[in-house]
Amino acid sequence: MKHDLTLMYHFPLSSCTLYDVPFFTTFDSMDTSNIIEIGRIKKSHGKDGKLIIPLDTDIEIEQLDLKFIIVEIHKKHIPYFIEEYSFKNEYLEVKFEDIDSPESARHLVGNYAFIESNDILKDSDKAFSFRELIGYSVSTTDHNEIGTIEDILERSDQPLLKIMCKDEEILIPAVEDFIEHFDRDKKSILLNIPPGLIELNK
């Protein structure tokens, strides 16, 4: 099947594999500002290499007509074209073209998945994933400048925002209700958090 993507080349499958997994390759300098993370590939499912992606975003991707999903592999962003997909509860089950077995799907497990943003997503004030906020400056509604989000710590009970304030580390629960506003252009986020939470988590 032939696919057309701007700045993306489709190499022959026989000559372009990674850990025996066929893929589409991109320019090294892919513009990652045009993609939005939707979650991390959790596991393969079934004999035909389907993958399960728990959705870590409030973007209503159920309303989108997905043609491909971009997977981050060794800091490269690689588009995998979709054969079929469905939404079940809060996760996406997807079957990629040329991924036909648990063995070929295995090396995609654990990698982050992205979709290409469009004007609807960019104009939405509420569409984001927490990992997108890495590098954002953080302030609170009571006019305190906290620092910069350095990482999102994955915890089974509750992901945490790792915020660096000078040489001090502050951990804040990654809770959507705490986010009053965020600005993609200024890469800033405004938090409305309970009094004393920062001091408690230093």
C-alpha positions as CSV (number, residue, x, y, z in Angstrom):
1,M,0.0,0.0,0.0
2,K,1.4,3.4,-0.9
3,H,1.2,6.3,1.5
4,D,2.0,10.0,1.1
5,L,3.4,11.9,4.1
6,T,5.2,15.2,4.0
7,L,8.8,14.8,5.0
8,M,8.4,11.1,5.3
9,Y,9.9,8.3,3.2
10,H,8.6,4.8,2.9
11,F,11.6,2.5,2.6
12,P,11.3,-1.1,1.4
13,L,10.4,-3.4,4.3
14,S,13.2,-5.8,3.4
15,S,15.9,-3.1,3.9
16,C,14.4,-1.0,6.7
17,T,13.8,-2.8,9.9
18,L,14.5,-2.2,13.6
19,Y,14.8,-5.2,15.8
20,D,13.1,-7.1,12.9
21,V,10.1,-4.7,13.1
22,P,9.3,-3.0,9.7
23,F,8.7,0.7,10.0
24,F,8.5,3.9,8.1
25,T,11.3,6.4,8.6
26,T,11.5,10.1,8.9
27,F,13.9,12.9,8.6
28,D,16.1,13.2,11.7
29,S,14.7,16.7,12.3
30,M,11.0,15.9,12.4
31,D,9.0,18.8,13.8
32,T,7.8,17.4,17.1
33,S,5.8,20.6,17.8
34,N,3.1,19.2,15.5
35,I,2.5,16.0,17.4
36,I,0.7,15.3,20.7
37,E,1.3,12.3,22.9
38,I,-1.7,10.1,23.6
39,G,-0.1,7.5,25.9
40,R,2.4,4.7,26.2
41,I,2.1,1.3,24.5
42,K,1.3,-1.1,27.3
43,K,1.3,-4.6,25.7
44,S,0.4,-6.6,22.6
45,H,-2.9,-8.4,22.4
46,G,-3.9,-11.4,20.3
47,K,-2.1,-13.5,17.7
48,D,-2.1,-10.8,15.0
49,G,0.1,-8.2,16.8
50,K,-2.5,-5.7,18.0
51,L,-1.3,-3.2,20.6
52,I,-3.0,-1.7,23.7
53,I,-2.4,2.0,24.4
54,P,-4.0,3.3,27.6
55,L,-5.0,6.9,26.7
56,D,-3.2,9.6,28.7
57,T,-4.9,12.6,27.3
58,D,-8.3,14.3,27.4
59,I,-8.2,14.9,23.7
60,E,-11.3,13.3,22.2
61,I,-9.4,11.2,19.7
62,E,-12.5,9.0,19.3
63,Q,-13.8,11.8,17.1
64,L,-10.7,11.7,14.8
65,D,-10.2,9.6,11.7
66,L,-6.7,8.1,12.5
67,K,-4.6,7.1,9.6
68,F,-1.3,6.5,11.4
69,I,0.2,6.7,14.9
70,I,3.7,8.1,15.5
71,V,5.8,5.9,17.9
72,E,9.0,7.3,19.6
73,I,11.8,4.8,19.2
74,H,15.3,5.7,20.3
75,K,14.4,9.4,20.2
76,K,13.2,9.0,16.6
77,H,9.5,9.6,15.8
78,I,8.3,7.0,13.3
79,P,4.8,6.8,11.8
80,Y,3.1,3.4,11.7
81,F,0.1,3.2,9.4
82,I,-3.1,1.8,10.9
83,E,-4.9,-1.3,9.5
84,E,-7.7,-1.1,12.1
85,Y,-8.4,0.3,15.6
86,S,-11.1,0.5,18.2
87,F,-11.7,2.3,21.5
88,K,-12.4,0.2,24.6
89,N,-13.0,1.9,27.9
90,E,-10.0,4.3,28.3
91,Y,-7.6,2.6,26.0
92,L,-7.0,2.3,22.2
93,E,-6.5,-1.1,20.6
94,V,-4.7,-0.7,17.3
95,K,-3.4,-3.0,14.5
96,F,-0.6,-1.6,12.5
97,E,0.2,-2.5,8.9
98,D,3.0,-5.0,8.6
99,I,2.9,-5.8,12.3
100,D,1.3,-9.3,12.2
101,S,2.4,-11.2,15.2
102,P,3.2,-10.8,18.9
103,E,6.9,-11.1,18.1
104,S,6.9,-8.2,15.6
105,A,4.8,-6.1,18.0
106,R,6.9,-6.8,21.1
107,H,9.5,-4.2,20.4
108,L,7.0,-1.4,20.2
109,V,5.8,-2.1,23.8
110,G,6.8,0.5,26.3
111,N,7.3,3.3,23.7
112,Y,5.3,6.5,23.7
113,A,2.6,7.0,21.0
114,F,1.6,10.3,19.4
115,I,-0.9,11.6,16.9
116,E,-0.4,14.5,14.5
117,S,-2.0,17.7,15.8
118,N,-4.3,19.8,13.7
119,D,-6.0,23.1,14.0
120,I,-8.8,21.8,16.2
121,L,-6.3,20.4,18.7
122,K,-4.1,23.4,18.6
123,D,-7.0,25.8,19.3
124,S,-8.3,23.7,22.2
125,D,-7.4,25.1,25.7
126,K,-8.0,21.7,27.3
127,A,-6.3,19.3,24.9
128,F,-3.0,18.1,26.3
129,S,-1.0,15.2,27.7
130,F,1.0,15.6,30.9
131,R,4.3,14.6,29.1
132,E,3.7,17.5,26.8
133,L,4.2,19.8,29.8
134,I,7.9,18.9,30.2
135,G,9.9,22.1,29.9
136,Y,7.0,24.3,30.9
137,S,7.4,27.0,33.5
138,V,5.1,26.7,36.5
139,S,3.3,29.3,38.5
140,T,0.4,29.2,40.9
141,T,-2.8,31.2,41.1
142,D,-1.5,32.9,44.2
143,H,1.3,34.5,42.1
144,N,4.2,32.2,43.1
145,E,6.8,31.2,40.5
146,I,7.6,27.6,41.2
147,G,10.1,26.5,38.6
148,T,10.2,24.3,35.4
149,I,8.7,20.9,34.8
150,E,11.7,18.6,34.3
151,D,10.0,15.2,34.0
152,I,6.8,13.2,34.6
153,L,7.4,10.4,37.1
154,E,5.3,7.4,36.3
155,R,3.8,5.9,39.4
156,S,1.3,3.1,39.6
157,D,-1.0,5.1,42.0
158,Q,-0.4,8.7,40.7
159,P,2.0,10.3,38.2
160,L,4.0,13.2,39.5
161,L,5.2,16.5,38.0
162,K,8.9,16.8,38.8
163,I,9.5,20.5,39.1
164,M,13.0,22.0,39.6
165,C,13.2,25.2,41.6
166,K,16.9,26.3,41.4
167,D,18.5,23.2,43.0
168,E,15.4,22.0,44.7
169,E,13.1,19.3,43.5
170,I,9.4,19.6,44.0
171,L,6.9,16.8,43.3
172,I,3.3,17.7,42.5
173,P,0.6,15.1,41.7
174,A,-0.2,15.2,38.0
175,V,-3.9,16.0,38.5
176,E,-5.9,17.6,35.7
177,D,-8.1,19.5,38.2
178,F,-5.0,21.4,39.5
179,I,-4.4,22.9,36.0
180,E,-6.0,26.3,35.8
181,H,-4.5,27.2,32.4
182,F,-1.6,26.4,30.1
183,D,-0.1,28.3,27.2
184,R,1.6,26.3,24.4
185,D,3.1,29.5,22.9
186,K,4.7,30.7,26.2
187,K,5.3,27.1,27.4
188,S,3.8,28.0,30.8
189,I,1.3,26.4,33.1
190,L,-0.8,27.9,35.9
191,L,-1.7,25.6,38.8
192,N,-4.4,26.0,41.4
193,I,-3.2,23.7,44.2
194,P,-4.2,23.3,47.9
195,P,-2.3,25.5,50.4
196,G,0.8,23.8,51.8
197,L,1.1,21.2,49.0
198,I,4.4,22.6,47.7
199,E,6.0,22.7,51.2
200,L,4.7,19.2,51.8
201,N,6.3,17.8,48.6
202,K,9.7,19.5,48.7
